[in-house]
Amino acid sequence: MKELAEVRTLKEGRYVVLDEEPCTITSITTSKPGKHGAAKARIEGIGVFDSQKRTAIQPVTAKLYVPVIERRSGQVLSVSGDIAQVMDMEDYSTIEIRIPEELKEKGRIESGKEIPFLRYEEKYKIDMK
């Protein structure tokens, strides 16, 4: 699910859809309007689910999509390799989520534990800091 928002209302740290992928905005720079044109904004962001850097240059009056990313919690049912099978605590559905490298080594993902995760459309990511 996504909503439309004007470029001038976006702020650093918020989400925006760049290249059909939800991203966290890392920086926004705006130029002054010229003699024959409108002010432009350069938006830089990092993908929430794939961690790739993306940029977009748009007029400040243009509209971009803002993703509605849900924060949910789930219980880990099992761990096999770098995949955790998690049961969503709201609708009791079972999903498989890839475990990030920094969480594998510490052993923080174990069966029976409750973990927070992000959900956008059909993409999931463990959200432990």
C-alpha positions as CSV (number, residue, x, y, z in Angstrom):
1,M,0.0,0.0,0.0
2,K,1.3,3.5,-0.8
3,E,0.2,7.1,-0.6
4,L,1.0,10.1,-2.8
5,A,3.0,13.0,-1.2
6,E,4.4,16.1,-2.6
7,V,8.2,16.3,-2.8
8,R,8.4,19.4,-0.8
9,T,6.8,17.7,2.2
10,L,9.3,14.8,2.4
11,K,11.9,14.8,5.2
12,E,15.1,12.8,5.9
13,G,14.6,9.5,7.7
14,R,11.1,9.0,6.2
15,Y,10.2,6.5,3.5
16,V,9.7,7.1,-0.2
17,V,9.3,4.8,-3.3
18,L,12.3,5.2,-5.6
19,D,12.6,2.9,-8.7
20,E,9.6,0.8,-7.5
21,E,11.4,0.0,-4.2
22,P,10.7,1.5,-0.7
23,C,13.7,3.5,0.5
24,T,14.7,5.5,3.6
25,I,15.5,9.0,2.7
26,T,19.2,9.8,3.6
27,S,19.3,13.4,2.1
28,I,17.2,15.9,0.3
29,T,18.8,19.0,-1.4
30,T,16.7,21.6,-3.2
31,S,17.8,24.1,-5.8
32,K,16.4,27.6,-6.2
33,P,13.9,28.3,-9.0
34,G,15.5,29.6,-12.1
35,K,14.4,32.2,-14.6
36,H,12.4,29.6,-16.7
37,G,12.0,26.7,-14.4
38,A,10.7,25.4,-11.1
39,A,12.8,24.5,-8.1
40,K,14.1,20.9,-8.2
41,A,14.8,18.5,-5.4
42,R,17.5,15.7,-5.4
43,I,16.4,12.8,-3.2
44,E,18.9,10.1,-2.1
45,G,17.7,7.0,-0.3
46,I,18.7,3.5,0.7
47,G,16.5,0.5,0.0
48,V,14.7,-0.8,3.1
49,F,14.8,-4.4,1.9
50,D,17.8,-4.6,-0.4
51,S,20.1,-1.8,1.0
52,Q,20.9,-0.3,-2.4
53,K,21.5,3.4,-2.9
54,R,19.0,5.2,-5.2
55,T,18.5,8.8,-6.3
56,A,15.7,10.8,-7.9
57,I,15.6,14.4,-9.2
58,Q,12.1,15.8,-9.3
59,P,10.4,19.3,-9.2
60,V,9.3,20.2,-5.7
61,T,5.7,20.3,-6.8
62,A,5.8,16.7,-8.2
63,K,4.2,13.9,-6.3
64,L,5.9,10.7,-5.3
65,Y,4.6,7.5,-3.6
66,V,5.3,7.0,0.1
67,P,5.1,3.4,1.2
68,V,3.0,2.3,4.2
69,I,5.4,-0.1,5.9
70,E,4.0,-2.0,8.9
71,R,5.9,-2.8,12.0
72,R,4.8,-6.2,13.4
73,S,5.9,-8.8,15.8
74,G,6.1,-12.5,15.4
75,Q,7.3,-15.6,17.2
76,V,10.2,-17.6,15.7
77,L,9.0,-21.2,15.0
78,S,12.2,-22.6,13.6
79,V,15.6,-21.5,12.3
80,S,17.3,-23.4,9.4
81,G,20.5,-21.9,8.0
82,D,19.9,-18.2,7.3
83,I,16.1,-18.5,7.1
84,A,13.8,-18.1,10.1
85,Q,10.2,-19.3,10.0
86,V,8.1,-16.7,11.9
87,M,4.4,-16.7,12.9
88,D,2.8,-13.3,12.7
89,M,1.2,-12.5,16.1
90,E,-1.7,-10.6,14.6
91,D,-3.1,-12.9,12.0
92,Y,-1.2,-16.1,12.9
93,S,0.2,-16.6,9.3
94,T,3.6,-18.2,8.9
95,I,6.3,-16.5,6.8
96,E,9.9,-17.1,6.1
97,I,12.4,-14.2,6.6
98,R,16.1,-14.1,5.8
99,I,18.2,-13.5,8.9
100,P,20.7,-10.6,8.5
101,E,24.4,-11.4,8.9
102,E,24.8,-9.2,12.1
103,L,22.1,-11.2,13.9
104,K,23.3,-14.7,12.9
105,E,26.6,-14.5,14.8
106,K,25.1,-13.2,18.1
107,G,22.5,-16.0,18.2
108,R,19.7,-13.5,18.9
109,I,17.2,-15.4,16.6
110,E,16.2,-18.6,18.4
111,S,13.0,-20.7,18.4
112,G,10.4,-19.4,20.7
113,K,11.6,-15.8,20.8
114,E,9.4,-12.9,19.8
115,I,11.0,-10.6,17.2
116,P,9.9,-7.4,15.4
117,F,9.8,-7.3,11.6
118,L,8.8,-4.9,8.8
119,R,6.2,-5.8,6.2
120,Y,5.5,-4.0,2.9
121,E,3.3,-5.8,0.3
122,E,5.0,-9.2,0.1
123,K,8.4,-8.2,1.4
124,Y,9.6,-8.9,5.0
125,K,12.7,-7.9,7.0
126,I,13.7,-8.5,10.6
127,D,13.9,-5.2,12.4
128,M,16.2,-5.7,15.4
129,K,18.8,-3.0,16.3
